[in-house]
Protein backbone atom coordinates (compact mmCIF):
# COMPACT_ATOMS: atom_id res chain seq x y z
CA UNK A 1 0.00 0.00 0.00
CA UNK A 2 1.18 3.50 -0.80
CA UNK A 3 -0.43 6.34 1.14
CA UNK A 4 0.20 10.04 0.55
CA UNK A 5 -1.16 13.23 2.10
CA UNK A 6 -3.23 11.47 4.76
CA UNK A 7 -4.55 13.58 7.65
CA UNK A 8 -6.38 12.45 10.77
CA UNK A 9 -7.84 15.30 12.90
CA UNK A 10 -9.73 14.82 16.18
CA UNK A 11 -9.87 11.07 15.61
CA UNK A 12 -9.94 7.95 17.76
CA UNK A 13 -8.16 4.96 16.26
CA UNK A 14 -8.00 1.41 17.59
CA UNK A 15 -6.11 -1.68 16.45
CA UNK A 16 -4.41 -0.03 13.46
CA UNK A 17 -1.93 -2.24 11.61
CA UNK A 18 0.21 -0.99 8.74
CA UNK A 19 1.95 -3.83 6.88
CA UNK A 20 4.24 -3.15 3.90
CA UNK A 21 3.14 0.47 3.69
CA UNK A 22 4.91 3.42 2.08
CA UNK A 23 3.50 6.51 3.76
CA UNK A 24 4.36 10.09 2.80
CA UNK A 25 3.06 13.39 4.20
CA UNK A 26 0.82 11.94 6.90
CA UNK A 27 -0.40 14.05 9.81
CA UNK A 28 -2.17 12.94 12.97
CA UNK A 29 -3.59 15.90 14.97
CA UNK A 30 -5.50 15.54 18.26
CA UNK A 31 -5.68 11.78 17.84
CA UNK A 32 -6.17 9.11 20.49
CA UNK A 33 -5.00 5.68 19.48
CA UNK A 34 -4.69 2.22 20.98
CA UNK A 35 -2.62 -0.57 19.45
CA UNK A 36 -1.02 1.24 16.50
CA UNK A 37 1.56 -1.00 14.79
CA UNK A 38 3.65 -0.52 11.69
CA UNK A 39 5.52 -3.53 10.18
CA UNK A 40 7.88 -3.74 7.22
CA UNK A 41 7.14 -0.16 6.18
CA UNK A 42 8.66 3.12 5.04
CA UNK A 43 7.48 6.48 6.40
CA UNK A 44 8.51 9.98 5.32
CA UNK A 45 7.44 13.55 6.20
CA UNK A 46 4.91 12.57 8.85
CA UNK A 47 3.86 14.15 12.15
CA UNK A 48 2.04 13.24 15.34
CA UNK A 49 0.75 16.47 16.98
CA UNK A 50 -1.12 16.46 20.31
CA UNK A 51 -1.54 12.71 20.16
CA UNK A 52 -2.05 10.12 22.90
CA UNK A 53 -1.12 6.59 21.93
CA UNK A 54 -1.14 3.33 23.83
CA UNK A 55 1.01 0.51 22.42
CA UNK A 56 2.71 2.29 19.52
CA UNK A 57 5.12 -0.08 17.77
CA UNK A 58 7.36 0.24 14.71
CA UNK A 59 8.97 -3.04 13.60
CA UNK A 60 11.32 -3.24 10.61
CA UNK A 61 10.60 0.37 9.63
CA UNK A 62 12.56 3.12 7.92
CA UNK A 63 11.37 6.56 9.02
CA UNK A 64 12.57 9.91 7.68
CA UNK A 65 11.53 13.46 8.63
CA UNK A 66 9.14 12.29 11.33
CA UNK A 67 8.09 14.33 14.36
CA UNK A 68 6.29 13.71 17.63
CA UNK A 69 5.12 17.03 19.15
CA UNK A 70 3.19 17.37 22.43
CA UNK A 71 2.62 13.63 22.33
CA UNK A 72 1.96 11.15 25.12
CA UNK A 73 3.07 7.61 24.36
CA UNK A 74 2.40 4.62 26.61
CA UNK A 75 4.42 1.52 25.69
CA UNK A 76 6.44 2.77 22.71
CA UNK A 77 8.41 0.02 20.94
CA UNK A 78 10.93 0.38 18.12
CA UNK A 79 12.55 -2.79 16.74
CA UNK A 80 14.87 -2.85 13.73
CA UNK A 81 14.21 0.81 12.90
CA UNK A 82 16.31 3.29 10.96
CA UNK A 83 15.24 6.78 11.98
CA UNK A 84 16.63 9.73 10.00
CA UNK A 85 15.71 13.26 11.15
CA UNK A 86 13.27 12.12 13.83
CA UNK A 87 12.21 14.65 16.46
CA UNK A 88 10.47 14.15 19.79
CA UNK A 89 9.43 17.56 21.25
CA UNK A 90 7.62 18.10 24.58
CA UNK A 91 6.52 14.49 24.64
CA UNK A 92 5.95 12.01 27.43
CA UNK A 93 6.98 8.42 26.87
CA UNK A 94 6.15 5.80 29.48
CA UNK A 95 7.41 2.29 28.86
CA UNK A 96 9.89 2.57 25.97
CA UNK A 97 11.70 -0.30 24.29
CA UNK A 98 14.34 0.13 21.57
CA UNK A 99 16.14 -2.76 19.87
CA UNK A 100 18.42 -2.35 16.85
CA UNK A 101 17.48 1.30 16.34
CA UNK A 102 19.62 3.86 14.52
CA UNK A 103 18.90 7.55 15.13
CA UNK A 104 20.51 9.75 12.45
CA UNK A 105 20.31 13.57 12.63
CA UNK A 106 17.58 13.23 15.26
CA UNK A 107 16.70 15.11 18.42
CA UNK A 108 14.87 14.43 21.64
CA UNK A 109 13.78 17.61 23.47
CA UNK A 110 11.57 17.98 26.52
CA UNK A 111 10.90 14.33 27.27
N, C-alpha and C positions, 0 to 999 in steps of 0.2 A: 504494500500500500504506500502511495505517496500522498502526503497531505501538505498543503500550502495555504498560508494566510488563514489559519483557523483561530477563532477567538471565542473564548468562553467567558461570559460576564455574569456575575451574580448567579452562579450555578452550583448545584450539588451533584457530585459524581460518585458513583460507587462501583467497585469491582471492575475497574477499567484495565484492560490488558492490551498493550501495543506489542505486536509480534511482527518482526521484519518490516518495520515502518521507516520511511524517510520523511521527516517532518521539518518543514521550513516555515519561519515566521508565524509561530504559534504563540498566543497570549492567553494566559489564564488570569482573570482579574476578579477578586472577591469570590473565590471558589472554595468550597469545602469538599474534600475528597477522602474516601476511604478505599484502601486497597488499589492503589494506582501502580501498575507495573509495566515496565518497558523492557522487552527482550530483543536481542539481536537487531538493534535499530540504530539509526543515525538521526541526530537532531541538530538543527542549526537555527540561530537567530530566534530563540524562544525565551519567554519570560513568565515567571510566576510572581504576581503582584498581589499582596494582601490575601494570601492563600493559607488555609489550614489543611494539612494532609496527614492522614494516619496510614502508616505502612506504604511509604513511597519507595519503590525499588527500581534501580536501573541495573540490568544484567547484560553484559556483553554489548555495551553501548558506546558509541562515539558521539560526544556532545561538543559543539562549538558555539561560542557567543551566546551563552545561556546565563540568565540571571534569576536569582531568588531575592525578592525585595519585600521586606515586612512580612515574612513568611514564618509560619509555625509548622514544624515538621515533627511528628511523633514516629519513631522507628523508621529512620532513613537508611537505606542500604544501597551501597554501590559495589558491584562486583564486576571485575574485568571491564573497567571504564577508562576511556581516554577522554579527558576533559580539557579543552583548550579555550581559554578566555571565559572561564566560569566565575561568576561573582555571587557571593552570598552577602547581602547587606541587611543589617538590622533584623536578623532572623533568629529564631529560637529552634534549636534542634535537640530533641530528647530521645536518646537511644539511637546512636549512629554507628554503623558498621561499614568499614571500607576494606576491600580486599582487592589487590592488584589494580589500584587506581593511580593514574598519572594526572596530576594537575599541571597544566602548562599555561603560563601567563594568566594565572587566576588569582583572585583575592577573596579573603574572608574577613569581613568588617562587621563589628557589632554583633557578634554571636555570643 
